[in-house]
Amino acid sequence: MKHTDRTLDYIIDEMIDTVKNSKDEIFEIAEDSRKEYQTLEQELAVLKEDVAVVIDEGDALEKKVKLARKKLAEVSKNFKEYSEEKIREVYDQAHQLQTDLVVTRDKEKVLRDRRDEIELRLKSIEQMVERAEGLVGKISIVLNYLNEDFQEVSDLISDAYEKQEFGLKIIEAQEEERRRLSREMHDGPAQMLANIMLRSEIVDRTFKKGDVDSAVREMRNVRVMIRDSLYEVRRIIYDLRPMALDDLGLIPTIKKYIRTLEDQHPNIRFQYQSSDERLHSHYEVALFRLIQESIQNAIKHAEAKLILVELDISCDRVVATITDNGKGFEQSEKKDKSFGIIGMHERVDILGGDLDITSKQGAGTRVNITIPLEHDNNTAN
């Protein structure tokens, strides 16, 4: 499953990188287009000036050509009055002016065509830049969705894998609990009952022999063994489900549970605020197991010297806070065997509550549990 997670993350990262690269490429195209636009604008400004100059030159030449033609017509009409050299001079001047005019008009046409071409190109670039900017904006939105939604998908899949693994762990834990109970029943009450049966036979034989004092001593031993067996059976039943929880309620059960831990941890303090009303059984069971799990984590894993359990039961919610001064842990480092915490989250989620765990290496751990109570149905029947 971890390999699948890595593969999915790789695919998502590759997709996001591809979109990012596409966005960068479009942005570069837009920037290059802007630079080209600026260059063409400068060229267009020069061209417009050149076109204006060439037009003025052409208009001036047209006037000169008209005068030259008029002069040429006059010379042709009065041919005999002008010398051959003068006639050639007038003709050459008219021809030269006409040639200059044609060249100027051609130059004007070339400049005008280039001007029109640049203006069309500028409009095209302007539209392309607008489209590129629009695409960059849309890709940015898509990229945000990809980053957020794919992260949610990845988290959901990871959460599904985690829950599946947690489910398998629950099955393993159930089987292990059955094996443990089987061993405890076999090594504890079952052995004790077998010994009681054996000692009772000894009592019977001793009594029949007439040794009443020995029979009485054996009977006392049998009573001790029966009392120990009864204690062991009650201890096993308490581990499965504390009887005090049904009989007395949550707070007395927590007190009793903490007293049973005095040999393991003498510094567990319990503070509470509550009315005399009982909570529904499912609230009491869940809260007891959550507090029990938090205390056990503090004892077994945190190696805490002091554990403080605070419980505040109001009309609309229950707030439980378990604080220890143990070694703590880095919350960013996810541990493979954090199924106890996952189970706590599952219990709290079922009741619509919140579980907040704050811890830091060397600075202890604080578990804050908030569970809302149903107003119409928050007390035991």
C-alpha positions, 0 to 999 in steps of 0.5 A, a space after each residue: 500500500 505504501 508503494 501505491 501511495 508513492 506511485 500515486 504521489 509520483 503521478 500527481 506530482 508529474 501531472 502538476 509539473 507538466 501543467 506548471 511547465 505549460 504555464 511557464 511556456 505560455 508565459 514565455 511566449 507572451 513575454 516574447 510577443 510583448 517584446 516583438 510588439 514593442 519592437 514593431 511599434 518602434 518600427 511603425 513609428 519610424 515608418 509613419 514618419 518616413 511615409 509622411 516624408 516620402 508623400 511630401 517629396 512625391 507631392 513636390 515632385 508632382 508639382 515639378 513634373 507638371 511645370 516641366 511638362 508645361 515647359 516641354 509643351 511650350 518648347 514643342 509648340 515654339 520649336 524654332 524659337 529654342 536651340 537644340 541644346 535648350 530643347 534637350 535640356 528641357 526634355 531631360 529635366 522633364 524625364 528626370 523629374 518623371 523618373 524621380 516621381 515614379 521612384 518616390 511613389 514606388 518607395 511610398 508604396 513599399 513603405 505603406 505596405 510595410 506599415 499596413 503589414 506591421 499594423 496587422 501584425 501588431 493587432 495579431 500579437 495583441 490578440 495573442 498576448 491577450 489569449 496567452 494571459 487568459 490561458 495563464 490565468 486559467 492554468 493558474 486556476 486549474 493548478 490551484 484545483 490540482 494542488 488542492 483536489 489531488 491533495 484531497 484525493 491523495 489524503 482520502 486514499 491514504 486515509 482509506 488505506 490507513 483505515 483498512 490497515 486499522 481494520 486489519 489491526 483490529 482483527 489482529 487485536 481481537 484475535 490476540 485478545 482472545 488468545 490472551 483471555 484464553 491464556 489468562 483463564 487457563 493459567 488463572 481461574 482454570 488452574 485455581 479451580 483445578 487446585 481447589 478440586 484437588 484440595 477439596 479431595 484432600 479435605 474429604 480424605 483427611 476428614 474421613 481419616 478423623 483428622 479434623 484439625 488438618 481438614 479445617 486447615 485445608 478448608 481455610 486454604 481452599 477458601 483463600 484459593 476460592 477468594 483469589 480465583 474470584 478476584 482473578 475472574 473479576 479482574 478479567 471481567 473488569 478488563 473486558 468492561 468495568 462493571 462499575 461503569 454500569 453500576 456507578 457511572 463514569 467518574 467513579 469508574 475512572 477513580 477506581 481505574 486510577 486506583 488500580 494503577 497505583 502500583 504502576 504509576 502513583 502520580 495520576 491526578 484526577 480533577 472533574 466538574 459534573 452534575 449528578 446526572 448520568 450520561 448515556 452508556 455509549 458516551 460513558 464507555 467511549 469516554 472511559 476507553 479514550 481516557 484509559 487509552 490516553 493514560 496507558 499511552 502516557 505510562 507505556 510510551 511517554 514514560 511520564 512522571 506526572 499525569 493529570 486527567 481533567 473532566 468537565 461534563 456540562 449540559 451540552 458537551 464533555 471535555 476531557 484533557 489528559 496532560 503528561 510531562 513525558 518525553 513527547 513525540 514529534 507530530 510530523 513523524 507518523 509512526 507505523 504503530 499509532 493504531 491506538 491514536 487512530 482508534 481514538 480518532 475513530 471513537 471521537 468521530 463516531 460521536 461527532 466530537 473533536 480530538 486534538 493531540 499536542 506534543 513535542 519531543 521532550 515537552 510532554 503530551 496534551 490530549 484534548 477530547 471534546 464530545 457534544 451531547 444530544 440535548 434530548 438524549 444525553 442522560 441515561 434512562 
